[in-house]
Structures are given as C-alpha cells and as structure tokens.
Amino acid sequence: MGRFGSAKAALEALPDLVRRGGGGPSLLADEASIARELQFVAKFGGRHIFIGNPEYPSLLSHLDNAPPVLCVKGDLGLLNRIAISIVGARNASAGACQFARQLAYDLGQMEFPVVSGLARGIDTAAHAGSIESGTIAVIAGGLDVVYPPENKALQDAIAERGLLIAEQPPGTEPRARHFPYRNRIIAGISAGTVVVEAAPKSGSLITARLAAEAGREVMAIPGSPLDPRSRGCNQLIREGATLVQNAEEIAELVRPLDHRMRAAPARYVASEPATIGDDTNDERQAVIDLMGMTYVSVDELVRQSGSSQAIVQMVLLEMELAGKLERGAGGKVRFAA
C-alpha cells in the first residue's frame, strides 16, 4: 500500500508482481468470501483492526513482520496501556502456576495489562490472575475456536472483560506452525516479557527471543537447576535476561520504556514509492544472485547490489508472493527452503 498508494492499486498490481517473481496465478479472496468473514466476525461480537488504523497496537506496528490485520473481541482500550506478557510451561508446576497468578494480579493492581497465549499451565494462571484488572489473550487459531477445550469459560470471560486477539481467520484450528506467529504478537504488543517456568527449546523461549529482537525487556524467574522446567529460565538469565522476583522489580524495569514507547509514533511507512518496472533485469538479477539459503539483511542486499531500497524491496516482495522467499527474525531474508 505504501508503494502503490492505496489498497486498490496494490491489489491490482498483485498478479503482475507474482508473475515477475516466478510464481503462478495469484489467489485473491473474492469479495463474497471477504463479506462473509466480516459479517461472521461482527455477528460473533468481534471486529477487524488493520495496520495503519488508530486502534492498531502501536508497539506491534514496529515489528518488521507485524500482522496486517487482527480479529479482536473485547476491550480495545487495553491496547492503549503499557502491557507485560507472562509466558511459561504448559506442564508447569503447581508452585509456578501459583506464582504466575499472583504476579499477574500484582501487575494488574499497578495498571499493567497482562498478555499471554491462553495455553495450559502458566498462560492460564496469568490470565486468571489478571482477569479483573485487564488481560489480553492472543490465540493461535480463529477468534471463534477454543483451545485448549478446558479453557472455554476463561476464553469467553476474556472476550467479555478483557481482550481476545487472533491473527488467523475464523474457523481456523490451531496448528503447530501457528504458535510462533502467535508468539510474535505476544512479544510485539508488550513492553516486556516475563518467563516464569520453561524448558530449553520451548515456545516460551521463542517469545523471549522475539521480545529481545524487538528491543523489549526480557525477564525471567530463576528456578531450581534440578527441575528441567526451570532450565529455560536459568538459561535466559545466563544469556542476559534480567532476573526478577516480583511485580515491583518488573515495573521498575518497564516504566522507563513507557515514556519512550509512547513517544514513538505507530510505524506504517513502507519504503520510498516504486512501481512495477522501475528496476532493470540486471538490477533484479543482482539482488537474486546475492541471496542464498542463509538469512541476510535487506540493508546488506541494498549495499552490495547498489540498487535503491525501493527496488530491492520490490524484488523481494515479488519473490515472496511467488513463494520463493522466506523472511526470518530481524527482517532477514533467504531463498525458500
């Protein structure tokens, strides 16, 4: 939209972009299916919010891969406050769940909304502790899909008294590939992420890594080295995460970020305007030749190709639409595996 001036112009350009990237016919949603989704979400009591709109979370808009549209239900006012995410193990210990519930409650009393992913264990405890003060649940499936099933009452309560967020369309059952996308939203809308209990290589550590890459505060609760569920937190602390023990310490770390982040405007600015055909075949091939199976930054492609930012971004967009490009953390790119 930033490059072509409007959504209509961008959609009209899409088939040609896919063709230039080496892909087949582009698959655009027809107007009837779009209308059905809008009507379903509205009837369900939710709504869509789009990047660039005032309601869209400002912090989330600063991610390189911010979702262009979110389905939401509940209190959008929670997105105007500095939030803290609490994440951790699904098979968490009873003590860790009790701690997470109390921590979420205490943060709520300080007027920090608590964000989590509505999973079993720590997520459920965090939402339960902050349901009265303001909690935000980011789910991996569609807005109308309950997962896990035992959290139906909690999900309904959050939709009524807190805020429910989904990136996937209605009716989408959560799959393994959806959870990392959900985790980036949890990290992206929060000023800081607290990991209460997590095993190494868990999804909670992915959320913490995404928070660090976004320039947010990463915090961890230390645990016994004898408990495998604490090794992820202890590992985070060894790697530079801040050791915290209570809500006061979390607030002390996050409050300096509050003023800085509130001052930063929502980001929805693409590169300088460009149109299809601005680049020559030699320029396009130079960008493609620089790429491989290892992630590389877009700035490095601009520097080594000698082309403008707009042209490099256009070539990458064409390749991505054709399914020949993967985007990784930090806005880096590589050939699709």
SEVOTI-7121 format. One record per residue (C-alpha): x, y negated, z negated; residue number from 0; residue in one letter. Coordinates in Angstrom, 1 decimal. Layout:
# residues N
u: X	v: Y	w: Z	n: NUM	res: A $
...
# end
This chain:
# residues 337
u: 0.0	v: 0.0	w: 0.0	n: 0	res: M $
u: 2.9	v: -2.3	w: -0.8	n: 1	res: G $
u: 4.5	v: -1.7	w: 2.6	n: 2	res: R $
u: 1.3	v: -1.8	w: 4.7	n: 3	res: F $
u: -0.6	v: -4.5	w: 2.9	n: 4	res: G $
u: -3.8	v: -2.5	w: 2.0	n: 5	res: S $
u: -5.1	v: 0.9	w: 1.2	n: 6	res: A $
u: -7.0	v: 1.0	w: 4.5	n: 7	res: K $
u: -3.8	v: 0.2	w: 6.5	n: 8	res: A $
u: -1.8	v: 2.7	w: 4.6	n: 9	res: A $
u: -4.4	v: 5.5	w: 5.3	n: 10	res: L $
u: -4.5	v: 4.6	w: 9.0	n: 11	res: E $
u: -0.7	v: 4.9	w: 9.1	n: 12	res: A $
u: -0.5	v: 8.2	w: 7.3	n: 13	res: L $
u: -1.0	v: 10.7	w: 10.2	n: 14	res: P $
u: 1.9	v: 9.0	w: 12.1	n: 15	res: D $
u: 4.1	v: 9.0	w: 9.0	n: 16	res: L $
u: 3.6	v: 12.7	w: 8.6	n: 17	res: V $
u: 4.3	v: 13.4	w: 12.3	n: 18	res: R $
u: 7.5	v: 11.3	w: 12.1	n: 19	res: R $
u: 8.6	v: 13.3	w: 9.1	n: 20	res: G $
u: 8.3	v: 16.6	w: 11.0	n: 21	res: G $
u: 5.0	v: 17.7	w: 9.4	n: 22	res: G $
u: 1.7	v: 18.9	w: 11.0	n: 23	res: G $
u: -1.7	v: 17.2	w: 10.9	n: 24	res: P $
u: -2.2	v: 15.3	w: 7.7	n: 25	res: S $
u: -5.0	v: 16.4	w: 5.5	n: 26	res: L $
u: -7.0	v: 13.4	w: 4.2	n: 27	res: L $
u: -10.0	v: 13.8	w: 2.0	n: 28	res: A $
u: -13.2	v: 12.9	w: 3.8	n: 29	res: D $
u: -15.5	v: 10.2	w: 2.4	n: 30	res: E $
u: -18.2	v: 12.6	w: 1.4	n: 31	res: A $
u: -15.8	v: 14.6	w: -0.9	n: 32	res: S $
u: -14.5	v: 11.3	w: -2.3	n: 33	res: I $
u: -18.0	v: 10.1	w: -3.1	n: 34	res: A $
u: -18.8	v: 13.5	w: -4.8	n: 35	res: R $
u: -15.8	v: 13.2	w: -7.1	n: 36	res: E $
u: -16.6	v: 9.6	w: -8.0	n: 37	res: L $
u: -20.2	v: 10.5	w: -8.7	n: 38	res: Q $
u: -19.3	v: 13.6	w: -10.8	n: 39	res: F $
u: -16.8	v: 11.7	w: -12.9	n: 40	res: V $
u: -19.3	v: 8.9	w: -13.5	n: 41	res: A $
u: -22.1	v: 11.3	w: -14.4	n: 42	res: K $
u: -19.6	v: 13.1	w: -16.8	n: 43	res: F $
u: -19.2	v: 9.7	w: -18.5	n: 44	res: G $
u: -15.7	v: 9.0	w: -17.2	n: 45	res: G $
u: -14.2	v: 6.8	w: -14.6	n: 46	res: R $
u: -11.1	v: 6.4	w: -12.4	n: 47	res: H $
u: -8.4	v: 3.8	w: -13.0	n: 48	res: I $
u: -5.9	v: 3.1	w: -10.3	n: 49	res: F $
u: -2.4	v: 1.8	w: -10.5	n: 50	res: I $
u: -2.3	v: -1.9	w: -10.0	n: 51	res: G $
u: -5.6	v: -2.4	w: -11.8	n: 52	res: N $
u: -5.6	v: -4.3	w: -15.1	n: 53	res: P $
u: -6.9	v: -1.2	w: -17.0	n: 54	res: E $
u: -4.0	v: 0.9	w: -15.9	n: 55	res: Y $
u: -1.4	v: 1.6	w: -18.7	n: 56	res: P $
u: 1.4	v: -1.0	w: -18.3	n: 57	res: S $
u: 4.1	v: 1.3	w: -19.7	n: 58	res: L $
u: 3.1	v: 4.1	w: -17.4	n: 59	res: L $
u: 3.3	v: 1.9	w: -14.3	n: 60	res: S $
u: 7.0	v: 1.6	w: -14.9	n: 61	res: H $
u: 7.7	v: 5.2	w: -14.1	n: 62	res: L $
u: 9.1	v: 5.9	w: -10.7	n: 63	res: D $
u: 6.5	v: 8.7	w: -10.3	n: 64	res: N $
u: 3.6	v: 7.1	w: -12.0	n: 65	res: A $
u: 0.3	v: 8.7	w: -11.1	n: 66	res: P $
u: -1.6	v: 6.6	w: -8.6	n: 67	res: P $
u: -5.0	v: 7.4	w: -10.2	n: 68	res: V $
u: -6.2	v: 8.7	w: -13.5	n: 69	res: L $
u: -9.5	v: 10.1	w: -14.7	n: 70	res: C $
u: -10.4	v: 8.8	w: -18.1	n: 71	res: V $
u: -13.2	v: 9.1	w: -20.7	n: 72	res: K $
u: -13.4	v: 7.2	w: -23.9	n: 73	res: G $
u: -11.9	v: 4.0	w: -25.4	n: 74	res: D $
u: -9.7	v: 2.3	w: -22.8	n: 75	res: L $
u: -8.7	v: -0.3	w: -25.4	n: 76	res: G $
u: -6.3	v: 2.2	w: -26.9	n: 77	res: L $
u: -4.1	v: 1.7	w: -23.8	n: 78	res: L $
u: -3.5	v: -1.9	w: -24.9	n: 79	res: N $
u: -1.8	v: -0.9	w: -28.1	n: 80	res: R $
u: 1.8	v: 0.5	w: -28.5	n: 81	res: I $
u: 1.4	v: 4.2	w: -28.8	n: 82	res: A $
u: 3.5	v: 7.0	w: -30.3	n: 83	res: I $
u: 3.5	v: 10.6	w: -28.9	n: 84	res: S $
u: 3.8	v: 13.6	w: -31.2	n: 85	res: I $
u: 4.6	v: 16.9	w: -29.5	n: 86	res: V $
u: 5.8	v: 20.3	w: -30.6	n: 87	res: G $
u: 5.5	v: 24.1	w: -30.5	n: 88	res: A $
u: 2.3	v: 25.8	w: -29.7	n: 89	res: R $
u: 3.1	v: 28.6	w: -32.2	n: 90	res: N $
u: 4.1	v: 26.1	w: -34.8	n: 91	res: A $
u: 4.5	v: 27.0	w: -38.5	n: 92	res: S $
u: 1.8	v: 26.0	w: -40.9	n: 93	res: A $
u: 4.1	v: 23.6	w: -42.6	n: 94	res: G $
u: 5.0	v: 21.8	w: -39.4	n: 95	res: A $
u: 1.3	v: 21.5	w: -38.4	n: 96	res: C $
u: 0.5	v: 20.0	w: -41.8	n: 97	res: Q $
u: 3.4	v: 17.6	w: -41.4	n: 98	res: F $
u: 2.3	v: 16.6	w: -37.9	n: 99	res: A $
u: -1.3	v: 16.0	w: -39.1	n: 100	res: R $
u: -0.1	v: 13.7	w: -41.9	n: 101	res: Q $
u: 2.4	v: 11.9	w: -39.7	n: 102	res: L $
u: -0.3	v: 11.2	w: -37.2	n: 103	res: A $
u: -2.6	v: 10.0	w: -39.9	n: 104	res: Y $
u: 0.0	v: 7.7	w: -41.3	n: 105	res: D $
u: 0.9	v: 6.2	w: -37.9	n: 106	res: L $
u: -2.8	v: 5.6	w: -37.3	n: 107	res: G $
u: -3.0	v: 3.6	w: -40.5	n: 108	res: Q $
u: -0.3	v: 1.4	w: -39.1	n: 109	res: M $
u: -2.5	v: 0.9	w: -36.0	n: 110	res: E $
u: -0.4	v: 3.1	w: -33.6	n: 111	res: F $
u: -2.5	v: 5.3	w: -31.4	n: 112	res: P $
u: -1.1	v: 8.8	w: -31.3	n: 113	res: V $
u: -0.7	v: 10.6	w: -28.0	n: 114	res: V $
u: -0.4	v: 14.3	w: -27.4	n: 115	res: S $
u: -1.3	v: 17.1	w: -25.0	n: 116	res: G $
u: -4.2	v: 18.9	w: -26.7	n: 117	res: L $
u: -2.3	v: 22.2	w: -26.8	n: 118	res: A $
u: -2.4	v: 24.6	w: -29.7	n: 119	res: R $
u: -0.2	v: 24.0	w: -32.7	n: 120	res: G $
u: 1.5	v: 20.6	w: -33.1	n: 121	res: I $
u: -0.6	v: 18.8	w: -30.5	n: 122	res: D $
u: -3.9	v: 19.9	w: -32.1	n: 123	res: T $
u: -2.6	v: 18.8	w: -35.6	n: 124	res: A $
u: -1.5	v: 15.4	w: -34.2	n: 125	res: A $
u: -4.9	v: 14.8	w: -32.7	n: 126	res: H $
u: -6.8	v: 16.0	w: -35.8	n: 127	res: A $
u: -4.7	v: 13.6	w: -38.0	n: 128	res: G $
u: -5.4	v: 10.6	w: -35.8	n: 129	res: S $
u: -8.9	v: 11.2	w: -34.6	n: 130	res: I $
u: -10.3	v: 8.4	w: -36.8	n: 131	res: E $
u: -7.7	v: 5.8	w: -36.1	n: 132	res: S $
u: -7.2	v: 6.4	w: -32.4	n: 133	res: G $
u: -5.9	v: 9.3	w: -30.5	n: 134	res: T $
u: -5.1	v: 9.8	w: -26.8	n: 135	res: I $
u: -5.2	v: 13.3	w: -25.3	n: 136	res: A $
u: -3.5	v: 13.9	w: -21.9	n: 137	res: V $
u: -4.7	v: 17.2	w: -20.5	n: 138	res: I $
u: -3.2	v: 19.3	w: -17.7	n: 139	res: A $
u: -6.5	v: 20.3	w: -16.0	n: 140	res: G $
u: -9.5	v: 18.3	w: -14.8	n: 141	res: G $
u: -11.4	v: 16.0	w: -17.1	n: 142	res: L $
u: -14.3	v: 18.5	w: -17.5	n: 143	res: D $
u: -12.1	v: 21.6	w: -18.1	n: 144	res: V $
u: -11.4	v: 22.6	w: -21.7	n: 145	res: V $
u: -8.1	v: 24.2	w: -22.5	n: 146	res: Y $
u: -7.4	v: 26.0	w: -24.8	n: 147	res: P $
u: -11.1	v: 27.1	w: -25.3	n: 148	res: P $
u: -10.9	v: 26.8	w: -29.1	n: 149	res: E $
u: -10.3	v: 23.1	w: -28.8	n: 150	res: N $
u: -13.6	v: 22.3	w: -27.1	n: 151	res: K $
u: -15.0	v: 20.5	w: -30.2	n: 152	res: A $
u: -11.8	v: 18.5	w: -30.6	n: 153	res: L $
u: -11.7	v: 17.6	w: -26.9	n: 154	res: Q $
u: -15.3	v: 16.4	w: -27.0	n: 155	res: D $
u: -14.6	v: 14.4	w: -30.1	n: 156	res: A $
u: -11.6	v: 12.7	w: -28.5	n: 157	res: I $
u: -13.6	v: 11.8	w: -25.4	n: 158	res: A $
u: -16.2	v: 10.2	w: -27.7	n: 159	res: E $
u: -14.0	v: 8.5	w: -30.3	n: 160	res: R $
u: -10.5	v: 8.4	w: -28.7	n: 161	res: G $
u: -9.4	v: 8.6	w: -25.1	n: 162	res: L $
u: -9.1	v: 11.6	w: -22.7	n: 163	res: L $
u: -6.8	v: 11.3	w: -19.7	n: 164	res: I $
u: -6.5	v: 13.7	w: -16.7	n: 165	res: A $
u: -4.5	v: 13.4	w: -13.6	n: 166	res: E $
u: -5.9	v: 16.4	w: -11.8	n: 167	res: Q $
u: -9.3	v: 16.3	w: -10.1	n: 168	res: P $
u: -12.5	v: 17.5	w: -11.9	n: 169	res: P $
u: -12.8	v: 21.3	w: -12.0	n: 170	res: G $
u: -9.0	v: 21.9	w: -11.9	n: 171	res: T $
u: -8.0	v: 24.8	w: -14.1	n: 172	res: E $
u: -4.6	v: 24.0	w: -15.7	n: 173	res: P $
u: -1.7	v: 25.9	w: -14.2	n: 174	res: R $
u: 1.9	v: 26.2	w: -15.3	n: 175	res: A $
u: 3.0	v: 23.6	w: -12.7	n: 176	res: R $
u: 0.6	v: 21.0	w: -14.0	n: 177	res: H $
u: 2.1	v: 20.8	w: -17.5	n: 178	res: F $
u: 5.4	v: 19.0	w: -16.6	n: 179	res: P $
u: 3.2	v: 16.4	w: -14.8	n: 180	res: Y $
u: 1.1	v: 16.0	w: -17.9	n: 181	res: R $
u: 4.2	v: 15.7	w: -20.0	n: 182	res: N $
u: 5.5	v: 12.7	w: -17.9	n: 183	res: R $
u: 2.2	v: 10.9	w: -18.7	n: 184	res: I $
u: 2.5	v: 11.6	w: -22.4	n: 185	res: I $
u: 6.1	v: 10.2	w: -22.4	n: 186	res: A $
u: 5.2	v: 7.3	w: -20.0	n: 187	res: G $
u: 2.3	v: 5.8	w: -22.0	n: 188	res: I $
u: 4.2	v: 5.9	w: -25.3	n: 189	res: S $
u: 6.9	v: 3.6	w: -26.7	n: 190	res: A $
u: 8.4	v: 6.6	w: -28.5	n: 191	res: G $
u: 8.1	v: 10.4	w: -28.6	n: 192	res: T $
u: 8.5	v: 12.4	w: -31.8	n: 193	res: V $
u: 9.2	v: 16.1	w: -31.6	n: 194	res: V $
u: 8.1	v: 17.9	w: -34.7	n: 195	res: V $
u: 9.0	v: 21.6	w: -34.0	n: 196	res: E $
u: 10.2	v: 23.1	w: -30.7	n: 197	res: A $
u: 12.2	v: 26.0	w: -29.4	n: 198	res: A $
u: 15.0	v: 25.4	w: -27.0	n: 199	res: P $
u: 13.9	v: 25.0	w: -23.3	n: 200	res: K $
u: 10.3	v: 24.3	w: -24.4	n: 201	res: S $
u: 7.9	v: 21.9	w: -22.8	n: 202	res: G $
u: 8.3	v: 19.5	w: -25.8	n: 203	res: S $
u: 11.9	v: 19.1	w: -24.9	n: 204	res: L $
u: 10.9	v: 18.2	w: -21.3	n: 205	res: I $
u: 8.7	v: 15.5	w: -22.7	n: 206	res: T $
u: 11.5	v: 14.2	w: -24.8	n: 207	res: A $
u: 13.9	v: 14.2	w: -21.8	n: 208	res: R $
u: 11.3	v: 12.3	w: -19.7	n: 209	res: L $
u: 10.9	v: 9.8	w: -22.5	n: 210	res: A $
u: 14.7	v: 9.2	w: -22.7	n: 211	res: A $
u: 14.9	v: 8.8	w: -18.9	n: 212	res: E $
u: 12.1	v: 6.2	w: -19.1	n: 213	res: A $
u: 14.1	v: 4.2	w: -21.7	n: 214	res: G $
u: 11.7	v: 5.1	w: -24.6	n: 215	res: R $
u: 12.7	v: 6.0	w: -28.2	n: 216	res: E $
u: 13.2	v: 9.8	w: -28.7	n: 217	res: V $
u: 12.9	v: 11.0	w: -32.3	n: 218	res: M $
u: 13.0	v: 14.5	w: -33.9	n: 219	res: A $
u: 12.1	v: 16.0	w: -37.2	n: 220	res: I $
u: 15.0	v: 18.2	w: -38.4	n: 221	res: P $
u: 14.3	v: 21.8	w: -39.4	n: 222	res: G $
u: 16.0	v: 24.9	w: -40.8	n: 223	res: S $
u: 18.6	v: 26.4	w: -38.5	n: 224	res: P $
u: 17.2	v: 29.8	w: -39.5	n: 225	res: L $
u: 13.9	v: 29.1	w: -37.8	n: 226	res: D $
u: 14.0	v: 29.4	w: -33.9	n: 227	res: P $
u: 11.2	v: 26.9	w: -33.7	n: 228	res: R $
u: 13.4	v: 24.2	w: -35.2	n: 229	res: S $
u: 16.4	v: 24.7	w: -32.9	n: 230	res: R $
u: 15.0	v: 22.4	w: -30.2	n: 231	res: G $
u: 14.6	v: 19.5	w: -32.6	n: 232	res: C $
u: 18.1	v: 20.1	w: -34.1	n: 233	res: N $
u: 19.5	v: 20.2	w: -30.6	n: 234	res: Q $
u: 17.8	v: 16.9	w: -29.7	n: 235	res: L $
u: 19.4	v: 15.3	w: -32.8	n: 236	res: I $
u: 22.8	v: 16.6	w: -31.8	n: 237	res: R $
u: 22.3	v: 15.1	w: -28.3	n: 238	res: E $
u: 21.4	v: 11.7	w: -29.7	n: 239	res: G $
u: 17.8	v: 11.6	w: -30.7	n: 240	res: A $
u: 17.0	v: 9.7	w: -33.9	n: 241	res: T $
u: 16.4	v: 11.8	w: -37.0	n: 242	res: L $
u: 13.1	v: 10.6	w: -38.6	n: 243	res: V $
u: 11.3	v: 11.9	w: -41.7	n: 244	res: Q $
u: 8.2	v: 9.7	w: -42.0	n: 245	res: N $
u: 5.9	v: 7.2	w: -40.3	n: 246	res: A $
u: 7.8	v: 4.2	w: -41.7	n: 247	res: E $
u: 11.0	v: 5.2	w: -40.0	n: 248	res: E $
u: 9.2	v: 5.7	w: -36.7	n: 249	res: I $
u: 7.6	v: 2.3	w: -37.0	n: 250	res: A $
u: 10.9	v: 0.7	w: -37.7	n: 251	res: E $
u: 12.4	v: 2.1	w: -34.5	n: 252	res: L $
u: 9.5	v: 1.4	w: -32.3	n: 253	res: V $
u: 8.5	v: -2.1	w: -33.3	n: 254	res: R $
u: 11.5	v: -3.8	w: -31.7	n: 255	res: P $
u: 10.4	v: -2.2	w: -28.4	n: 256	res: L $
u: 6.8	v: -3.5	w: -28.9	n: 257	res: D $
u: 7.6	v: -7.2	w: -28.0	n: 258	res: H $
u: 10.0	v: -6.3	w: -25.2	n: 259	res: R $
u: 7.5	v: -3.9	w: -23.6	n: 260	res: M $
u: 4.5	v: -6.2	w: -24.0	n: 261	res: R $
u: 6.6	v: -9.0	w: -22.2	n: 262	res: A $
u: 7.3	v: -6.7	w: -19.3	n: 263	res: A $
u: 4.6	v: -7.0	w: -16.6	n: 264	res: P $
u: 3.0	v: -3.9	w: -15.2	n: 265	res: A $
u: 5.0	v: -2.7	w: -12.2	n: 266	res: R $
u: 3.3	v: -2.1	w: -9.0	n: 267	res: Y $
u: 5.6	v: -3.6	w: -6.4	n: 268	res: V $
u: 6.9	v: -1.5	w: -3.5	n: 269	res: A $
u: 10.0	v: -2.4	w: -1.6	n: 270	res: S $
u: 10.0	v: -5.2	w: 1.0	n: 271	res: E $
u: 7.4	v: -4.8	w: 3.7	n: 272	res: P $
u: 8.1	v: -2.5	w: 6.5	n: 273	res: A $
u: 6.2	v: -1.0	w: 9.4	n: 274	res: T $
u: 6.4	v: 2.3	w: 11.3	n: 275	res: I $
u: 9.1	v: 1.9	w: 13.9	n: 276	res: G $
u: 11.3	v: -0.6	w: 12.1	n: 277	res: D $
u: 14.0	v: 2.0	w: 11.9	n: 278	res: D $
u: 16.0	v: 3.3	w: 14.8	n: 279	res: T $
u: 16.6	v: 7.1	w: 15.4	n: 280	res: N $
u: 20.2	v: 6.6	w: 14.4	n: 281	res: D $
u: 19.2	v: 4.9	w: 11.1	n: 282	res: E $
u: 16.7	v: 7.7	w: 10.3	n: 283	res: R $
u: 19.2	v: 10.4	w: 11.1	n: 284	res: Q $
u: 21.9	v: 8.7	w: 9.0	n: 285	res: A $
u: 19.6	v: 8.9	w: 6.0	n: 286	res: V $
u: 18.7	v: 12.5	w: 6.6	n: 287	res: I $
u: 22.3	v: 13.6	w: 7.2	n: 288	res: D $
u: 23.2	v: 12.2	w: 3.7	n: 289	res: L $
u: 20.7	v: 14.4	w: 1.9	n: 290	res: M $
u: 21.2	v: 17.9	w: 0.7	n: 291	res: G $
u: 19.9	v: 20.4	w: -1.9	n: 292	res: M $
u: 21.5	v: 18.3	w: -4.7	n: 293	res: T $
u: 19.5	v: 15.4	w: -6.1	n: 294	res: Y $
u: 20.8	v: 11.9	w: -5.1	n: 295	res: V $
u: 19.6	v: 8.4	w: -6.0	n: 296	res: S $
u: 17.8	v: 6.3	w: -3.4	n: 297	res: V $
u: 20.2	v: 3.5	w: -4.1	n: 298	res: D $
u: 23.1	v: 5.7	w: -3.1	n: 299	res: E $
u: 21.4	v: 6.6	w: 0.1	n: 300	res: L $
u: 20.9	v: 2.9	w: 0.8	n: 301	res: V $
u: 24.6	v: 2.2	w: 0.1	n: 302	res: R $
u: 26.0	v: 5.0	w: 2.2	n: 303	res: Q $
u: 23.6	v: 4.7	w: 5.1	n: 304	res: S $
u: 24.0	v: 1.0	w: 5.5	n: 305	res: G $
u: 20.2	v: 0.7	w: 6.1	n: 306	res: S $
u: 17.8	v: -1.6	w: 4.2	n: 307	res: S $
u: 15.9	v: -0.4	w: 1.1	n: 308	res: Q $
u: 12.7	v: -0.6	w: 3.1	n: 309	res: A $
u: 13.9	v: 1.6	w: 5.9	n: 310	res: I $
u: 15.4	v: 4.2	w: 3.6	n: 311	res: V $
u: 12.2	v: 4.3	w: 1.5	n: 312	res: Q $
u: 10.1	v: 4.7	w: 4.7	n: 313	res: M $
u: 12.2	v: 7.6	w: 5.9	n: 314	res: V $
u: 11.9	v: 9.3	w: 2.5	n: 315	res: L $
u: 8.1	v: 8.7	w: 2.5	n: 316	res: L $
u: 7.7	v: 10.3	w: 5.9	n: 317	res: E $
u: 9.7	v: 13.4	w: 4.8	n: 318	res: M $
u: 7.8	v: 13.7	w: 1.5	n: 319	res: E $
u: 4.4	v: 13.5	w: 3.3	n: 320	res: L $
u: 5.7	v: 16.2	w: 5.6	n: 321	res: A $
u: 6.6	v: 18.4	w: 2.7	n: 322	res: G $
u: 10.3	v: 18.2	w: 3.3	n: 323	res: K $
u: 11.4	v: 16.2	w: 0.3	n: 324	res: L $
u: 11.3	v: 16.7	w: -3.4	n: 325	res: E $
u: 11.5	v: 13.9	w: -6.0	n: 326	res: R $
u: 13.2	v: 14.6	w: -9.3	n: 327	res: G $
u: 13.9	v: 12.8	w: -12.5	n: 328	res: A $
u: 15.1	v: 9.2	w: -12.4	n: 329	res: G $
u: 13.7	v: 8.7	w: -8.9	n: 330	res: G $
u: 16.3	v: 11.0	w: -7.3	n: 331	res: K $
u: 15.5	v: 13.0	w: -4.1	n: 332	res: V $
u: 16.6	v: 16.1	w: -2.3	n: 333	res: R $
u: 15.5	v: 18.4	w: 0.5	n: 334	res: F $
u: 12.5	v: 20.5	w: -0.5	n: 335	res: A $
u: 13.6	v: 24.0	w: -1.5	n: 336	res: A $
# end
